[in-house]
Structures are given as C-alpha cells and as structure tokens.
C-alpha cells in the first residue's frame, strides 16, 4: 500500500455556540467550511482541480448544514468545480472518520490528493429538530434491543459504574482549563489557526472564544450537576425517561450525577481541514509532507453506555499498526465528558503528561463534526513542537462507537 501523507492542517478558532452570542454564530456553515478550505489551498499552493475528493464531517445535517456541506463549502471557497465532495455523519467521530476515509483511499491507490475535515455550527437553530433528541428516532424495536440514553446521563452512569468521583472529574476539568490557557499563552495553536471574516471582510474571530482560564477547583465544586433533571425528563406518556433507558439494561444502577458545564465539553462552532496526498503526487508537485497515517480503525461498544469505545478502538488501531502504547508519544482523547478521558487514562494506564497536553474540549469546546480533524491537527503541531514521533487520536461517538488514527511525523 502507498503511504497517505499529511501535507497540512488548519482550523478556525472555536466560537461560543449560542445564537446571538458567539462570534461565529451569524456565519453560514458553508462559509465557515470555505474559510479552512481556502486557507488550506492558499497555504499549500495546490491546484484545486487536482483534488480527487473532499470528505467532510457534519453531524447535524439540517437546515443550512444540509445539502452536502463539503461540496458546497468547496464551491464557496472558489475551488475548481472538478474537486468533488461528500459529507458524512458518525456523530462526534465524524472528523476523524473523514480523515481515515481520505487516508484509506490514498493507501488503497484509488486517489492521490484528498481533503478531509468537518464543520459544526452548534449555534444553529433547530440543528437537532423538534422535541427530545433520540438516537433511535422513535424506532421502538431498536429501543427495546439497544436503549440509548442522553450522553450526559450515560457519562454519569459510567462514572458510577467505574467509581469515578465528582472530585476526579472536576480535577480533570480544571487541568483541561490550565493546559489550554498555557497552550494559548505559548502560541501552541498558532500554526494551524485561521481567522474567520464576515462577508463584508470584517474580522469575526481570530482567537479561542470559549476557554475560562479563571476556573478554580472551588468554583467547579460549587456547580450543580447538570443531568438529574434531564435523566427524568418524560420522553413520552408511557413513563420513558433517559434514566429508564439505562436502567432497562442496568436495573440495579443508582446513578451518581457528577457532570456539569465545567467538566463537560463546551458547545461551540468551528471547522477544520486536512490535506493528504500520495507520495508520488507530493513528490511531483513539491509538497512537503508533515506526517504519514500509520493506521486507522473503527470500533463499536455498548450503545446504551455510548461513551466506552475509545479504549477498545485504541487497542485495535495499535494492533493494526504493530505498535504498543509505549510507542505513542502523545494521545488526544476527546473530552466529551471528563469521565471519558479519565476512564481512558485509567484503563490504559497512561502517563497523564502524554494525554491532551494542550487541554481538550472541556476548555476549548467540541464542534461535533469538526473536532476529530481539529485534534489530528493539534497532535501534529504538538509532535513538531516537541520533536516527537507518533500521536494517537480517538474519541467516543453516539451509538457506542469510536474511530481512531495513529500518525507519525516524516
């Protein structure tokens, strides 16, 4: 197989994902995607007519985010019309999956120049439709077989099962804020960051908008758990609640609610793009690769607990690469909720100084379809900054899934 080479990666800052409040909230999703696609072409000098395909991750494909956002963003960015595009949804895992699929197409010899990435406008009205968001979309047969609850309630259920305390998840949330603040002050994100401008050319955002560097452990301890009321929200007139969906599978579980806004991922808008090429194409067109994709993997786990697939996904991608945990210099595990990263570190017995070294989605936010692509760019930048070799990126996704990728500097 040919190597899939990463030529460059860029992303927008993450804006607060609330309509009328966040700096990116008034920007069309296609224009946000176009921002990173245009920047990627400008930074690398590629002929966009050579782009074989653009694979884009977007979890909520409704309203302005519907209609193949990857293709429309490329057209809005001024790409040659021959650069086709497709948009996919693996929930939170979409941004890793888009890169994995692009890399696999090159490794298989089918394509030579690919772009992968994603966009999510969490501020967009109606992005999840009307009423409570149900993964099964009202499929009662599926619900009976695999009851799927609210992610926050799942996070608290897992914390209860694993004996992970409120103090544990608050400590991880606090550390995320500290590390993100140090990374921002040190310019660790500057290489990939692309400013976003409005249609009239005025600056919309050129910095991370979500972090709260003033966060203290005492402040986190004072926050009330976010999900008890959510757990008991009536989903129908038959007594179905998010709590009951978990208890249908785990009837003896007494959920201890430990997550809140300070130890859960932030709601933000954002976009990211990554350029990949075959060695032949890179050589012929003078593109200098920054890394290669070593291995990719996908893994499913319990849909009811939803958030536990990153550990088996990590073991699977390591086995495919013929590597061990000791061969990985840096890990990025998306901080969907603090328990996800905490369980990941504990189960794999990882050195905490190798995991999410620049903070994570608790501090910086989680633009669902874009986050995976952001994390791949983040770990690449950090490998270069520290002169290290390999990084592994994974994240939980709804439905009880996790994609994973290992990259290696070249």
C-alpha positions in Angstrom: 0.0 0.0 0.0 1.0 3.6 -0.6 1.6 5.9 2.3 -1.1 8.6 3.0 0.9 11.7 3.7 -0.5 14.7 5.7 0.7 17.8 4.0 -1.0 20.4 6.1 -3.8 21.1 8.6 -5.7 24.2 9.6 -8.8 25.1 11.6 -10.8 28.1 12.8 -10.9 29.3 16.4 -13.9 27.9 18.3 -16.7 30.3 18.9 -19.3 30.1 21.6 -22.1 28.0 20.1 -25.1 30.1 21.1 -27.2 32.1 18.7 -26.8 35.8 19.1 -23.8 35.4 21.5 -21.0 33.5 19.8 -18.7 35.4 17.3 -19.3 32.8 14.6 -23.0 32.3 15.2 -24.1 34.6 12.3 -21.9 32.9 9.7 -23.3 30.4 7.2 -21.8 26.9 7.8 -20.7 26.8 4.1 -18.8 30.0 4.6 -17.1 28.6 7.7 -16.1 25.5 5.9 -14.9 27.6 3.0 -12.6 29.5 5.3 -10.5 26.5 6.1 -10.6 25.1 2.6 -9.5 28.4 1.1 -6.7 28.7 3.7 -5.5 25.1 3.0 -5.2 25.9 -0.7 -3.5 29.2 -0.1 -1.0 27.7 2.4 0.0 24.8 0.2 -0.4 26.3 -3.3 -2.3 23.2 -4.6 -4.2 23.2 -7.9 -7.7 22.6 -6.6 -8.6 20.9 -9.9 -6.3 18.0 -8.7 -8.3 17.4 -5.6 -9.9 13.9 -6.1 -12.4 14.3 -3.3 -13.3 16.3 -0.2 -14.7 14.2 2.6 -16.4 16.3 5.2 -17.9 15.5 8.7 -21.1 17.2 9.8 -23.2 15.5 12.5 -26.4 17.6 12.2 -27.3 17.8 8.5 -30.3 20.0 8.9 -31.1 23.5 7.6 -28.0 25.4 6.5 -25.8 22.4 7.3 -27.7 20.1 4.9 -27.1 19.5 1.2 -23.6 18.1 1.2 -21.7 20.8 3.2 -18.3 19.5 2.0 -19.1 20.1 -1.7 -20.9 23.4 -1.1 -18.1 24.7 1.1 -15.5 23.9 -1.6 -17.5 25.8 -4.2 -17.9 28.7 -1.8 -14.1 28.7 -1.3 -13.5 29.1 -5.0 -12.3 25.6 -5.7 -12.3 24.2 -9.2 -15.6 22.5 -9.9 -13.8 19.3 -10.6 -13.0 18.9 -6.9 -15.9 16.8 -5.7 -17.1 16.5 -2.2 -19.2 14.2 0.1 -20.5 14.8 3.7 -20.8 12.0 6.3 -22.1 11.6 9.8 -20.5 9.4 12.5 -21.8 11.8 15.2 -18.9 13.1 17.3 -16.5 10.8 15.4 -17.2 12.4 12.0 -14.0 14.5 11.9 -11.7 11.5 12.5 -13.7 9.3 10.1 -13.4 11.9 7.3 -9.6 11.8 7.6 -9.5 8.0 7.9 -11.5 7.6 4.8 -9.4 10.0 2.8 -6.2 8.3 4.0 -7.6 4.9 3.1 -8.5 6.0 -0.4 -4.9 7.1 -0.9 -3.4 4.0 0.8 -5.5 1.8 -1.5 -4.1 3.6 -4.6 -7.5 4.9 -5.6 -6.8 8.6 -5.1 -3.8 10.9 -5.0 -4.9 14.2 -3.4 -7.6 14.3 -0.8 -9.0 16.8 1.7 -10.8 15.8 4.9 -12.3 17.8 7.6 -15.6 19.0 9.1 -17.8 21.8 10.3 -20.4 22.1 13.0 -22.4 25.2 13.9 -23.7 24.3 17.4 -25.3 27.8 17.5 -27.6 26.9 14.6 -31.3 27.0 15.4 -33.1 23.6 15.0 -29.9 21.6 14.5 -31.5 18.6 16.3 -35.1 19.2 15.2 -38.1 19.4 17.5 -38.6 17.6 20.8 -36.1 15.4 22.7 -33.2 14.1 20.7 -33.4 10.4 20.5 -30.7 8.3 18.8 -33.2 5.7 17.7 -35.5 8.4 16.1 -38.5 6.7 17.5 -37.7 3.2 16.3 -39.3 1.3 19.2 -38.0 -2.1 18.1 -34.4 -0.8 18.2 -35.1 0.9 21.5 -36.1 -2.4 23.0 -33.0 -4.1 21.7 -30.5 -1.3 22.4 -31.9 1.5 24.6 -29.9 4.7 24.0 -30.0 7.5 26.5 -28.8 11.1 26.7 -25.0 11.3 26.6 -24.7 13.3 29.8 -26.7 10.7 31.7 -24.5 8.0 30.1 -21.4 9.8 31.4 -22.8 9.9 34.9 -23.8 6.2 34.7 -20.3 5.2 33.6 -18.7 7.3 36.4 -21.0 5.5 38.9 -20.0 2.1 37.5 -16.3 2.9 37.5 -16.2 4.5 40.9 -15.0 7.8 39.4 -15.9 10.6 41.8 -17.1 14.2 41.5 -13.6 15.2 42.7 -12.0 13.1 40.0 -14.0 14.6 37.1 -13.6 18.2 38.5 -9.8 17.7 38.7 -9.7 16.7 35.1 -11.8 19.6 34.0 -9.6 22.0 36.0 -6.5 20.5 34.4 -8.0 21.0 30.9 -8.5 24.7 31.5 -5.0 25.1 32.9 -3.4 23.3 30.0 -5.5 25.2 27.4 -4.6 28.5 29.0 -0.9 27.7 28.9 -1.1 26.5 25.3 -2.9 29.7 24.2 -0.4 31.9 26.0 2.5 29.9 24.5 1.2 30.1 21.0 0.9 26.3 20.6 -2.2 26.6 18.4 -1.0 29.4 16.2 0.4 27.3 13.3 -3.0 25.9 12.5 -5.3 28.7 13.4 -7.1 30.6 10.6 -9.0 33.8 11.3 -12.7 33.9 10.3 -14.0 37.0 8.5 -17.6 38.0 7.7 -18.9 38.6 4.2 -18.1 42.3 4.4 -14.5 41.5 5.2 -14.6 42.5 8.9 -13.0 40.2 11.4 -15.4 37.8 13.1 -12.9 35.7 15.3 -9.2 35.1 15.5 -8.9 33.5 18.9 -10.4 30.8 21.1 -13.7 32.3 22.5 -14.8 29.5 24.9 -12.0 28.9 27.5 -12.4 30.0 31.1 -8.8 30.4 32.4 -10.2 31.9 35.6 -11.6 28.5 36.5 -10.8 27.2 40.0 -11.4 23.8 41.7 -13.6 25.6 44.3 -15.7 27.1 41.5 -16.2 23.8 39.9 -17.1 22.2 43.2 -19.9 24.8 43.6 -21.6 23.9 40.3 -24.7 21.7 40.5 -24.8 18.5 38.4 -26.3 19.2 35.0 -28.2 16.0 34.3 -30.5 14.9 37.1 -33.5 16.7 35.6 -32.5 15.6 32.1 -32.4 12.0 33.3 -36.1 12.2 34.5 -37.4 14.1 31.5 -40.6 12.5 30.2 -39.9 11.3 26.7 -43.5 10.0 26.1 -46.7 9.3 28.0 -45.6 5.8 28.9 -43.1 6.6 31.6 -40.0 6.5 29.3 -37.1 8.7 30.6 -33.4 8.9 29.8 -32.8 7.3 33.2 -35.1 4.4 32.4 -33.4 3.7 29.1 -30.2 3.0 31.0 -32.0 1.1 33.8 -33.6 -1.2 31.2 -30.1 -2.6 30.7 -28.6 -2.0 34.2 -31.6 -2.2 36.6 -29.6 -2.1 39.8 -27.6 1.1 38.9 -28.1 4.0 41.2 -26.7 6.8 39.1 -24.5 9.3 40.9 -24.6 12.6 39.0 -21.2 14.2 38.8 -21.0 16.1 35.5 -21.8 19.7 34.9 -20.8 22.5 32.5 -17.3 22.8 34.0 -16.3 19.2 33.4 -18.2 18.5 30.1 -17.3 19.6 26.6 -18.2 23.1 25.5 -20.9 24.0 23.0 -19.0 25.8 20.2 -18.9 26.5 16.4 -15.8 25.5 14.4 -14.3 24.0 11.3 -11.1 22.2 10.3 -9.4 20.8 7.2 -6.5 18.4 6.5 -4.7 17.9 3.1 -3.5 14.4 2.3 -1.5 13.2 -0.7 0.2 10.1 -2.1 4.0 10.1 -2.1 4.1 10.3 -5.9 1.8 13.3 -6.0 3.6 15.1 -3.2 7.0 14.5 -4.9 5.8 15.6 -8.4 4.2 18.8 -7.1 6.8 19.8 -4.5 4.6 19.3 -1.4 6.5 18.7 1.8 4.7 16.1 4.0 4.5 16.7 7.7 3.3 13.2 8.7 2.0 9.9 7.4 -1.0 8.0 8.5 0.2 4.8 10.2 -3.1 3.0 10.9 -6.8 3.7 11.2 -9.6 1.8 13.0 -13.2 1.8 14.0 -14.8 0.1 17.0 -18.3 -0.4 18.4 -19.2 -0.9 22.0 -22.4 -0.7 24.1 -24.9 1.7 22.6 -26.6 2.1 26.0 -23.5 3.4 27.7 -22.5 5.0 24.5 -19.1 6.5 25.5 -16.9 3.5 26.2 -15.5 2.6 22.7 -12.2 4.7 22.7 -10.3 2.1 24.8 -11.0 -0.9 22.5 -10.6 1.4 19.5 -7.1 2.3 20.7 -6.2 -1.3 21.3 -7.4 -2.2 17.8 -5.6 0.6 16.0 -2.4 -0.2 17.9 -2.7 -3.9 16.9 -3.2 -3.0 13.2 -0.1 -0.8 13.4 2.0 -3.4 15.2 2.7 -0.9 18.0 2.2 -0.7 21.7 1.1 2.1 24.0 4.8 2.8 24.7 5.4 3.6 21.0 2.9 6.5 21.2 4.3 9.9 22.3 1.1 11.9 22.6 -2.6 10.9 22.9 -5.7 13.0 22.1 -8.9 11.6 23.6 -11.8 13.9 23.1 -13.1 15.3 26.4 -16.8 14.8 25.6 -17.2 14.4 29.3 -14.5 14.2 31.9 -15.3 10.6 32.7 -14.4 9.6 29.1 -10.8 10.9 29.4 -10.5 9.8 33.0 -11.6 6.2 32.2 -9.3 6.2 29.1 -6.3 7.1 31.1 -7.0 4.6 33.9 -7.9 1.7 31.7 -4.8 2.1 29.5 -2.6 3.1 32.5 -1.3 6.1 30.6 1.0 8.8 31.7 -1.2 11.9 32.2 1.6 14.1 30.8 1.1 12.4 27.4 -2.7 12.9 27.2 -4.4 16.1 26.0 -1.3 18.1 26.8 -2.8 21.3 25.5 -6.2 20.8 27.2 -9.3 19.5 25.5 -12.9 20.0 24.7 -13.8 20.8 28.3 -11.8 24.0 28.0 -11.8 24.6 24.2 -15.2 23.3 23.1 -16.4 20.5 20.9 -17.8 21.4 17.4 -19.1 17.9 16.9 -18.4 17.1 13.2 -15.1 19.1 13.2 -13.5 18.1 16.5 -11.7 14.9 15.2 -10.0 16.8 12.4 -9.1 19.6 14.9 -7.5 17.0 17.2 -5.4 15.5 14.4 -4.0 18.9 13.6 -3.4 19.7 17.2 -1.4 16.5 17.9 0.6 17.0 14.7 1.5 20.6 15.7 2.5 19.4 19.2 4.6 16.5 17.9 6.5 19.0 15.8 6.8 21.5 18.7 8.2 18.8 21.0 10.2 17.0 18.3 8.3 13.8 19.0 7.3 11.0 16.6 3.9 9.5 16.9 0.4 10.6 18.0 -2.9 8.7 18.5 -6.3 10.3 18.3 -9.6 8.8 19.3 -13.0 9.9 20.6 -16.3 8.5 21.6 -19.3 8.8 19.3 -23.0 8.3 19.8 -24.3 4.8 19.1 -21.4 3.4 21.1 -18.6 3.9 18.6 -15.1 5.3 18.3 -12.8 5.9 15.3 -9.1 6.0 15.9 -6.0 7.1 14.0 -2.2 6.9 14.5 0.0 9.4 12.7 3.8 9.6 12.5 6.0 12.5 11.6 8.1 12.3 8.5 
